[in-house]
């Protein structure tokens, strides 16, 4: 009569039957090999129980409803890279070694001139002009502001809301220039979008109950520069700032009031801000 089998009592991983193990999942008690072990407070869990646990755990969110993420600020980085690439391309096309990128054909086709937008139906200039810059100092100032403001705002708002605020600020600045500016003036730069981030930051800092004095000082300084330098677009900065403030109010609600905004209502509100900008442009075109 044969003796007991050498494999008696030996466990095999439920996901890898060819692997022996002595460990069981502390939840379901199925045997698991080292590859399938996930450390837990007590013992190890199998992959299936870990996945089920993740589905039932409510993910943390910021004060405005965005998922709390630890990922890099991809939207901010993408916007900085896009502006830099356009600047390099326009500079290279102008053959002036970055001194006069405005001499390139791309710059001429993309800049914002209200009369050209209306007479040639080139409404795309309302967006493309926000990615043009006339000098290294111009792009450096805007991208430094985006670099310092963008990451914190993007983590608070989430990438989609942050991108919406940036774009609405860009369009808000362009719409203000188109509707109320000199028809033959030419404007370029991301300042409208940057001022939208200033406006949104002010609203959200108040919403979070933080001390806004440092931010107010920076905003006041930027507006002093805006109204002191002749070649800076005052309407573009004001339009962008207002669009940023309104967008942030749509997302976070009024300071010191309970937030009752769902993601759907935030999206509807931001869409409403966008439609208001389009309405301003449309009314100006009809009354030209």
C-alpha positions as CSV (number, residue, x, y, z in Angstrom):
1,X,0.0,0.0,0.0
2,X,1.4,3.4,-1.1
3,X,2.3,6.0,1.6
4,X,0.7,9.5,1.7
5,X,1.1,11.7,-1.4
6,X,4.0,14.2,-1.3
7,X,1.5,16.9,-2.4
8,X,-0.9,16.3,0.4
9,X,-1.8,19.7,2.0
10,X,0.1,21.7,-0.5
11,X,-1.8,24.8,-1.8
12,X,-1.7,26.2,-5.3
13,X,-2.4,29.8,-6.3
14,X,-6.0,30.2,-7.6
15,X,-4.7,32.4,-10.4
16,X,-1.5,30.5,-11.1
17,X,-2.3,26.8,-10.5
18,X,1.3,25.7,-11.3
19,X,2.6,27.7,-8.3
20,X,2.7,26.3,-4.8
21,X,2.0,28.6,-1.9
22,X,1.3,28.5,1.8
23,X,-0.5,31.9,2.0
24,X,-4.2,32.6,1.8
25,X,-6.1,35.8,1.2
26,X,-7.3,37.0,4.6
27,X,-10.7,38.0,3.1
28,X,-11.7,35.1,0.9
29,X,-9.1,32.5,2.1
30,X,-8.1,31.6,-1.5
31,X,-4.5,30.6,-1.9
32,X,-2.3,33.3,-3.5
33,X,1.3,33.3,-4.7
34,X,3.8,36.1,-4.1
35,X,2.9,37.8,-7.4
36,X,-0.8,38.0,-6.3
37,X,-0.2,39.2,-2.7
38,X,-1.3,42.7,-1.8
39,X,-0.2,43.8,1.7
40,X,-3.1,44.6,4.0
41,X,-3.5,45.7,7.6
42,X,-3.6,42.0,8.5
43,X,-2.0,39.5,6.1
44,X,-2.4,39.8,2.4
45,X,-5.4,40.3,0.0
46,X,-5.8,38.7,-3.5
47,X,-6.2,40.9,-6.6
48,X,-9.9,40.3,-6.9
49,X,-10.7,41.5,-3.4
50,X,-8.3,44.5,-3.8
51,X,-10.2,45.5,-7.0
52,X,-13.6,45.1,-5.3
53,X,-12.4,47.2,-2.4
54,X,-11.3,50.0,-4.7
55,X,-14.7,50.1,-6.3
56,X,-16.5,50.5,-3.0
57,X,-14.2,53.1,-1.5
58,X,-15.3,56.7,-2.2
59,X,-12.5,58.7,-3.8
60,X,-11.5,61.9,-2.1
61,X,-12.4,65.1,-3.8
62,X,-11.4,68.8,-3.5
63,X,-13.7,71.5,-2.2
64,X,-15.1,72.1,-5.7
65,X,-15.8,68.4,-6.5
66,X,-12.7,67.5,-8.5
67,X,-11.0,64.2,-7.8
68,X,-8.0,64.6,-5.6
69,X,-5.0,63.7,-7.7
70,X,-1.3,63.4,-7.2
71,X,-0.5,63.4,-10.9
72,X,1.6,66.2,-12.5
73,X,-0.3,69.3,-13.8
74,X,-0.5,68.1,-17.4
75,X,-2.8,70.8,-18.7
76,X,-0.6,73.6,-17.4
77,X,2.5,71.9,-18.9
78,X,0.7,71.4,-22.2
79,X,-0.4,75.1,-22.4
80,X,3.2,76.3,-21.6
81,X,4.6,74.0,-24.3
82,X,2.0,75.0,-26.8
83,X,2.7,78.7,-26.3
84,X,6.5,78.1,-26.5
85,X,6.2,76.0,-29.7
86,X,4.1,78.7,-31.4
87,X,6.6,81.4,-30.3
88,X,9.5,79.4,-31.7
89,X,7.7,78.7,-35.0
90,X,6.7,82.4,-35.5
91,X,10.2,83.5,-34.6
92,X,11.8,81.0,-37.0
93,X,9.4,82.1,-39.8
94,X,10.3,85.7,-39.4
95,X,14.0,85.1,-39.9
96,X,14.9,87.6,-37.1
97,X,16.2,85.3,-34.4
98,X,13.3,85.9,-32.0
99,X,13.5,89.7,-32.3
100,X,10.4,90.2,-34.4
101,X,8.1,87.1,-34.5
102,X,5.3,89.4,-35.5
103,X,6.8,89.6,-38.9
104,X,6.0,86.0,-39.7
105,X,3.0,85.1,-41.9
106,X,1.6,82.8,-39.2
107,X,1.6,85.6,-36.7
108,X,-0.2,87.8,-39.3
109,X,-2.8,85.1,-39.9
110,X,-3.4,84.4,-36.2
111,X,-3.3,87.8,-34.5
112,X,-6.5,89.5,-33.3
113,X,-7.7,92.5,-35.3
114,X,-11.5,93.1,-34.9
115,X,-12.0,94.4,-38.4
116,X,-10.2,91.4,-40.0
117,X,-12.2,89.0,-37.8
118,X,-15.5,90.6,-38.9
119,X,-14.8,91.4,-42.6
120,X,-13.1,88.0,-43.3
121,X,-15.2,85.9,-40.9
122,X,-11.9,84.8,-39.3
123,X,-13.3,84.2,-35.8
124,X,-10.7,81.6,-35.1
125,X,-8.4,84.6,-34.4
126,X,-10.2,85.0,-31.1
127,X,-8.5,81.8,-29.9
128,X,-5.3,81.7,-31.9
129,X,-4.2,85.2,-30.9
130,X,-3.9,83.9,-27.3
131,X,-1.0,81.7,-28.3
132,X,1.1,84.5,-29.9
133,X,3.7,86.6,-28.3
134,X,5.7,89.5,-29.7
135,X,9.0,89.1,-27.7
136,X,10.9,86.9,-25.3
137,X,9.9,89.2,-22.4
138,X,6.2,89.0,-23.4
139,X,6.1,85.2,-23.4
140,X,8.3,84.9,-20.3
141,X,6.0,87.1,-18.3
142,X,2.9,85.2,-19.3
143,X,4.4,81.7,-18.9
144,X,5.9,82.5,-15.5
145,X,2.5,83.6,-14.3
146,X,1.0,80.4,-15.7
147,X,3.8,78.3,-14.2
148,X,3.1,79.7,-10.7
149,X,-0.7,79.8,-10.8
150,X,-1.5,76.8,-13.0
151,X,-0.4,73.8,-11.0
152,X,-2.2,74.7,-7.7
153,X,-5.4,75.7,-9.6
154,X,-5.3,72.6,-11.8
155,X,-5.1,70.3,-8.7
156,X,-7.9,72.2,-7.1
157,X,-10.2,72.4,-10.1
158,X,-9.2,69.2,-11.9
159,X,-7.8,69.3,-15.5
160,X,-11.1,69.7,-17.3
161,X,-12.4,72.6,-15.1
162,X,-9.0,74.3,-15.2
163,X,-8.8,74.0,-19.0
164,X,-12.3,75.5,-19.2
165,X,-11.4,78.5,-17.0
166,X,-8.2,79.1,-19.1
167,X,-10.1,78.9,-22.4
168,X,-13.0,81.0,-21.2
169,X,-10.6,83.6,-20.0
170,X,-8.8,83.7,-23.3
171,X,-12.1,84.0,-25.2
172,X,-13.4,86.6,-22.7
173,X,-10.4,88.8,-23.3
174,X,-10.7,88.5,-27.0
175,X,-14.4,89.1,-27.0
176,X,-13.9,92.3,-25.0
177,X,-11.4,93.6,-27.5
178,X,-13.6,92.6,-30.4
179,X,-16.7,94.2,-29.0
180,X,-15.4,97.3,-27.4
181,X,-11.9,97.9,-28.8
182,X,-10.5,99.9,-31.7
183,X,-11.5,97.9,-34.9
184,X,-8.0,98.3,-36.4
185,X,-6.0,97.5,-33.3
186,X,-3.9,94.4,-33.3
187,X,-3.6,92.3,-30.2
188,X,-1.7,89.1,-29.3
189,X,-0.8,87.2,-26.1
190,X,-2.0,84.9,-23.4
191,X,-2.6,87.7,-20.9
192,X,-6.4,87.4,-21.0
193,X,-6.2,83.7,-20.0
194,X,-3.6,84.5,-17.3
195,X,-5.8,87.3,-15.9
196,X,-8.6,84.7,-15.8
197,X,-6.5,82.6,-13.6
198,X,-5.9,85.6,-11.3
199,X,-9.6,86.2,-11.1
200,X,-10.4,82.5,-10.5
201,X,-7.7,82.2,-7.8
202,X,-9.1,85.2,-6.0
203,X,-12.6,83.7,-5.8
204,X,-11.3,80.3,-4.8
205,X,-8.9,81.6,-2.2
206,X,-11.9,83.3,-0.5
207,X,-13.9,80.2,-1.0
208,X,-11.3,78.1,0.9
209,X,-11.1,80.7,3.7
210,X,-7.5,81.6,3.1
211,X,-5.8,85.0,3.5
212,X,-6.1,86.7,0.1
213,X,-3.9,89.7,0.8
214,X,-0.8,88.3,-1.0
215,X,-2.9,87.5,-4.1
216,X,-4.7,90.8,-4.0
217,X,-1.3,92.6,-4.0
218,X,-0.2,90.6,-7.0
219,X,-3.4,91.3,-8.9
220,X,-3.3,95.1,-8.1
221,X,0.3,95.2,-9.2
222,X,-0.6,93.6,-12.5
223,X,-3.5,96.0,-13.1
224,X,-1.2,98.9,-12.3
225,X,1.2,97.7,-15.0
226,X,-1.8,97.2,-17.3
227,X,-3.0,100.7,-17.1
228,X,0.5,102.3,-17.0
229,X,2.0,100.8,-20.1
230,X,0.7,102.1,-23.4
231,X,1.0,99.0,-25.5
232,X,-0.8,96.6,-23.1
233,X,-4.4,95.6,-24.0
234,X,-6.5,96.8,-21.1
235,X,-9.7,95.4,-22.5
236,X,-8.1,92.0,-22.9
237,X,-6.9,91.9,-19.3
238,X,-10.2,93.1,-17.9
239,X,-12.3,90.7,-20.1
240,X,-10.1,87.8,-19.1
241,X,-10.3,88.7,-15.4
242,X,-14.1,89.0,-15.4
243,X,-14.5,85.7,-17.3
244,X,-12.2,84.0,-14.7
245,X,-14.2,85.4,-11.8
246,X,-17.5,84.4,-13.2
247,X,-16.2,80.9,-14.1
248,X,-14.9,80.4,-10.6
249,X,-18.2,81.5,-9.1
250,X,-20.0,79.0,-11.3
251,X,-17.6,76.2,-10.1
252,X,-17.3,77.0,-6.4
253,X,-20.3,79.2,-5.6
254,X,-20.2,82.4,-3.5
255,X,-17.7,82.6,-0.6
256,X,-19.0,81.8,2.9
257,X,-22.1,80.0,1.4
258,X,-22.8,76.3,1.4
259,X,-21.8,74.7,-2.0
260,X,-24.7,72.9,-3.6
261,X,-23.1,72.6,-7.1
262,X,-23.0,69.2,-8.8
263,X,-20.7,68.4,-11.6
264,X,-23.6,68.7,-14.1
265,X,-24.5,72.1,-12.8
266,X,-20.9,73.3,-13.0
267,X,-20.7,72.1,-16.6
268,X,-24.0,73.8,-17.4
269,X,-22.8,77.0,-15.8
270,X,-19.5,77.0,-17.6
271,X,-21.3,76.4,-20.9
272,X,-23.5,79.4,-20.0
273,X,-20.4,81.6,-19.6
274,X,-19.1,80.4,-23.0
275,X,-22.5,81.2,-24.6
276,X,-22.4,84.6,-23.0
277,X,-19.0,85.3,-24.6
278,X,-20.3,84.1,-28.0
279,X,-23.4,86.3,-27.6
280,X,-21.1,89.4,-27.0
281,X,-19.2,88.6,-30.2
282,X,-22.5,87.9,-32.2
283,X,-24.1,91.2,-31.1
284,X,-21.0,93.1,-32.0
285,X,-20.9,91.5,-35.5
286,X,-24.6,92.3,-36.1
287,X,-24.1,95.9,-35.1
288,X,-20.9,96.5,-37.0
